[in-house]
Amino acid sequence: MDIFDLEKEQRIHITCAKAVEDYLAQEVDELGYDVLKKSAAGVETEGTFSDCMLLNLYLRTAHRVLLTIAEFRATDPDELYQGVARIPWETLIDAHGYVSVVATANTTAVKNTRFAGLKAKDAIVDRILKERGARPNSGPDKTQTVVALHWQDDLVRISLDTSGVPLSNRGYRTMPHKAPMRETLAAAALLAAGYTGDGAVVNPMCGSGTLALEAALIASHTAPGLLRDNFGFMHVLGYDPAEWTEMRNDALSRRKAPEWQIIATDRDPKAIEAAQNNAKNAALSSVVDFAVCDFRATEIPQEQGKGIVILNPEYGERLGEEKALEEVYRAIGDFFKSECKGYTGAIFTGNRNLAKCIGLKTRRKIPLFNGPIECRLLLFDLYAGSRREDKK
């Protein structure tokens, strides 16, 4: 019987939202890992099972951390089954546990991806039954052991999904309010805007508070994985709870109180109620100042002198009609000009026509995706004096 070595360095594929790979690569590099490859919606590095645990703990923009355990060629479903059955699953998955197989396929060998996933699942449970005399349950639940199958042409890659439930599910957002921004997308938008925790963050139109809370996590040096109590790696045979506790304790020791204000406002009292509840779940209630008010009445801390004012207004595709929102975008531009001098202005929107109504010259237009919707993060330099005076 072969035993898969979790301490051996393997290829690690880390997925993310489309257009976020540069910010994910930056995070991976800052954690001390070599970025071996960047692709659309993903980054590759190398490491052990323990490294996957650490990446799950610290990465802010990642969705899944996949540890490659086998690669082989397959030109038909029978070859897929045989290749998967050669992997020593009995050393990785409890015979009395649970496994879910997630499959992606771009090959002529099968007509649909679901069939490829079922074939791989059969190979896994048949192997464990043969070696252990019992077989794990299986199904769509991602809260236990998750195996990822990627079949491109005739090349099959089998990985352990060490995240399980995607990392975008931090665990703090139990009251999401309407059309919430994914946590990982909010983190990416902040990183794209240049936010590192140095400077104030003001988030009018905060909704359920995701942007403000992700800013608070960055400013307080809080590893986002600290907020979750369940990952896919915890259900793999060979997982060491003591090692995870040590990693968590080290991450907890790095936390600190932010030096700058983080302010979140919304005119909807129910939105602020949801945001405050989410802040409580994230143990960030003392870090973010919430207020119910129109965005134009939001306090901008002038004494601090620098920071980001970031908004994610409605953009007509899902929540409102474009014509009705034109005046809102004009008002945002006026608010930036009159109240936010010295700050960086940032607007995340999926409507380029409405963006033109802001009436300010953008410094950068950064493409990001909110699900299938191609959006832009618009950055504005909001000079305290005239631009010419500032340059002097």
N, C-alpha and C positions, 0 to 999 in steps of 0.2 A: 504493500500500500504506500503510495507516495504521500508526503505531507507537504502542503503548501507553506512556504516560509514567509510569514508575515514580517519578519525582520529584514528581508532582502529588499533592496531598492527596486522598485518597479516604475513603469510609466504611470503618471497621474494626469488624468484629463479633468480639468475644472471648467464647468460650463457657466455661462452667464447670459444675460439678455443681449440681443443683437446691438452692436455698436458700443458695448461696455468693455470689450476685451482689452483695450489699452489701459483702462483704469484698474482692471483686475490684474493685468500683468505688472503694473506698478506695485500693487499690494503684494503680490507673490514675491517680487524682487525685494521689497522692503522687509519681508519676513526671512530673507536669506536664501531663497530657493532660486535656482537657475530657470529662467524662462526659455524652454527648449523650442517652443513653437507657439505662435499666435494664429488663430483662425477665426472665422466669423463665429461669434458667440462662444469662444472657448480659448483656453490657455493650457499648454502642456508643460509639466515639470517632471521631476523624478523624486521618489522618496519611499519610505516604508509605511506600514500601516499606522505607526505612531505619528508620522508626519501628516497623514490624512486627518488624524484626530486634531492635531494642532491647527491645520488649515481650516477645518470646520469651526474651530473656536474663534479664529481671528479674522477671517475674510469677511468683508462687508458687502462686496458686490457680486459674490459667487452664488450660483444656484445649487450646484451639486459637485461633490468631490468624488471622482471615480478612480478607484485603484485597479489597474489592469492586472488580471491574473492569468490570462491566456490569450494567444492569438493563433489562428490556424486558417487553412484554406477550406472552403466548402462550396461545392457547385450545385448541391441539391439538399433537400431537407434531411435525407438519411445521413449525409456527411456532416451536416450541422449537429444532428443528434449524437453521432459517434464522437465528434470533437468535444462537445460539451460533457459527454459521459466519461471522457478520459480525465477530467479534472477531479481531484480528490475532495468532493463536496462534503464528505462525511467529517473532514477535519475543519470545515468552515461553518457548517450549518447544523444546528441541533436537530437530531432525528425527530424530536418531539416539538420542534419549533414551528416557524412559519416563514415562507419565502414568497416574494413577489418578483416576477420577471418583467422588466420594462424593455421593450424592443424597438429599435429603429432599423429599417432595412431599405436599401436602395440597390436592389439586385434583381436579375431576371430569374433567380433560383426559386423564388416564391411569389405568389400573386398578391399576398397581403401580409402586412407586418404582424398582425395578430397570430397568424398561423406559425410564424417563426418563433414568436414568444412562447406559444404553447408547446412547440417541439422542444425548445430549450428547457422549459419547465419540466417536461416529462423526463428528459435526460437527467436532470438534477435529482428529482425525487426517486427515480428508478435506481440511480447509483447509490443513494443513501439507503434505500430499502435493502439493496443487495448487501451492503457492507454492515449495516446496523440492525437489520431486521425490523425496522420501523421507518416511516417516512413522514416528513413535515407536512403540515397543511400548506395550501397555497391559494393565492387570490390577489386582488388588487390593493390590499391594504399596504401602505408604504411605511408603517410605523415600526416594522420589525426588519428582518433581513431583506435587502433589495439587491437583485442582480440585474446588471444592465447588459444588454446584447446590442452590438452595433455591427450590422452586416452590410458592407460596401463592396459591390461586385462579387468577388469570390473570397474576400478577406473578412474574417469574423474576429471581432474583439469582444472578449467577455471581461466584465469588470464588476467589482463590488461597489455598489453605491453606498459610500460610507456616510452620506448625509441622510438618506432615507427621505423623509419629508423635506422638500426644498428649503434651502437656507433663507429664502425670502420670507419664510414663516418664522419670524423671530420668536413669537410666542407672547408678545406684549399686546398685540392688537386684537382685543376681544370685542371692541366696539368700533367697527371700521367706518361708520357713517357712509355717505354716498360716494361712489366712484373713487375709492381710495387709491393712492399711489403705492406701488409695491415698495417694501422696505429697501430692497437692494437697488431699485431704481432711484429712490430718494438719496441713498448713500452715493450712488454714481453721480447724480446731479450735483451734489455738494462737492465731491472731489473734482468734478469737471469745472466747477466754478472757482476752484483753487482753495477751497476751505480745508484747513488743517487743524482747526481748533483754536487758532490764533485770531481773535476778532469776534465781535458780536454777530449774532444771527437773529434777524427779525423776519418772522414768517406770517404776514397777513394772509387772510383767506386760508387758514391752516387746516380746515377740515378736521380729520381725526388726528392731526398732529404728527404725521409720519415724518415730514421734513424736519420739523423742530426736534423730534425725538432722535432721529438719526444724527442730527447735528450735536445733540447732547451726548450721545454715545461717543462721537469722535472727540468732542471737547473734554470729556471726562476720562478719556483713554479706556473706555469700557469695551472689552471684546464682545461682539454681538452674540457669540455662542454661549456666553454666560447666562443668557436669558432662557435657554432651552434646557429641558431635562431629558430629552430623548433624541438620539441620532442613530442612523443605520449601523454604525460601527459597534454600538453597544450590544448588538444581537449576533455578532460574529464570534465563533469559538476562537479563543485566544485573546479576546479583549480583556484588558487588565484595568478594573475599576480604580485601583490604587494609583495607577499611572495617570488616569483621567483626573482624579482628585488633585494630584500634584500639579497638573497643568492648569486646572481651574484656580487653585490657590495662588499660583504664580500670576495668573491674569488678574485676579482680584487685588493682588498687592500693587499692581501697576495703576489702579484707578486713582483719580485725584479730582478735587473739586475744580470745575472750570473757572478760569479767571475773567471770563467775559459773559455778558448777559445773553440769554437766549429767550426771545419773546415770541409768543404765538397768539394770534388773535383771529376771531371770526365773528361775524354778526349774528350767526345762528347759535343760540344757547345750547342746542342739542349737540352741535359739533364740538363746542368747548367741553361739554360734559363727557363726550366720548374721548376727546384728547386727554383730558385730565385722568380719566380712568385708565387709558393706555399708559400714561406717564407713571401712574401708581404701579401698574403691573411691571414696568421696566425699572422700578426703583429710581425714577428720575423726577419725582414730584417737586423736589427742592431745587432742581436745576433749571426748569423751564417756568417762566412767568406767563400765565394765561390770562386773557381778558376777552370779554364780549364787547365788540365794537365794530363799526365799519372800518374797512382797511385804511381809509384816509385819516382816521382818528388814532391809528396805531402809534404808540410811543416809539420814537427813534432816539436811542441814547446818544446825544451829541457829544457828551463829555468824553465818551470812549474813543470817538474819532475815526474808527475804521470798522469794517465788517461787511456783511452781506445782507441785503434785503431781498428775499426770495419769495416768489409767488407762483402758485400753480392754479391759475384761474380756469374757469370753464372755457372750453373752446368749441362748443357748438355741435361736435360730432355725437355726443351722448347726452349732454345735460341741458342744452339750451340752443336756441336758434342764433345763427351768426349775426343777423342784423341787430338783435336785441343786445348783443354783447359788445358791439362797436364802442358804445359810450363808456362801458366799463374799462376797456383797454385804453381809451383816451384818458380816462381818469387816473389809471395807473401811471401813465407817462407824466401827467401833471403832478401826481403824488411824488414820484421819483425826483422831479425837478425842484419841487418846492420844499420837500421835507427830508430828503435822504442824501443831502450833499456830503461828500466825503466817503460815501459807501460804494460798494459794487452792487448794482442792481441786477437781478436775475429773474427771468420769467421763463417758466416751462410751459410750452404750448404746442398743441397739435394743429393749430390753424394759422397758416402763414398770412392769410388775408387780414385776420384780426391783429396779427403782430404789427402790420403796417400802421395800425391806428395808434400805436404807442407814441409815435412822433419823436423818437430819440434815435440817434445813431448808435448802432450796436458795435461793440468791440469784437465780439465773436458770436458765431451762430454754430452751436454744437449739436450734431444730430444724435438723437437718442430715440428709443422706441418704447412706447407705453403699450405693451401687448403688440398687436399688429399695426398700431397707429404710428406712423413716422412723425416724430415731434422734433422740436428745436429747443435747446436751452439758449436763450438770448442773454448775453452779458452786456452791461452798460457801465461805463465809467461816469459816476455822478460827481463831477468836480465841485469842490467847495466854493471856488471862485470861478472866473472864466477859465476856459481851457488854456488860453494863452498865459494867464497869470500863473496857473498851476505849473506849466512847463518852465516858466522863468524861475 
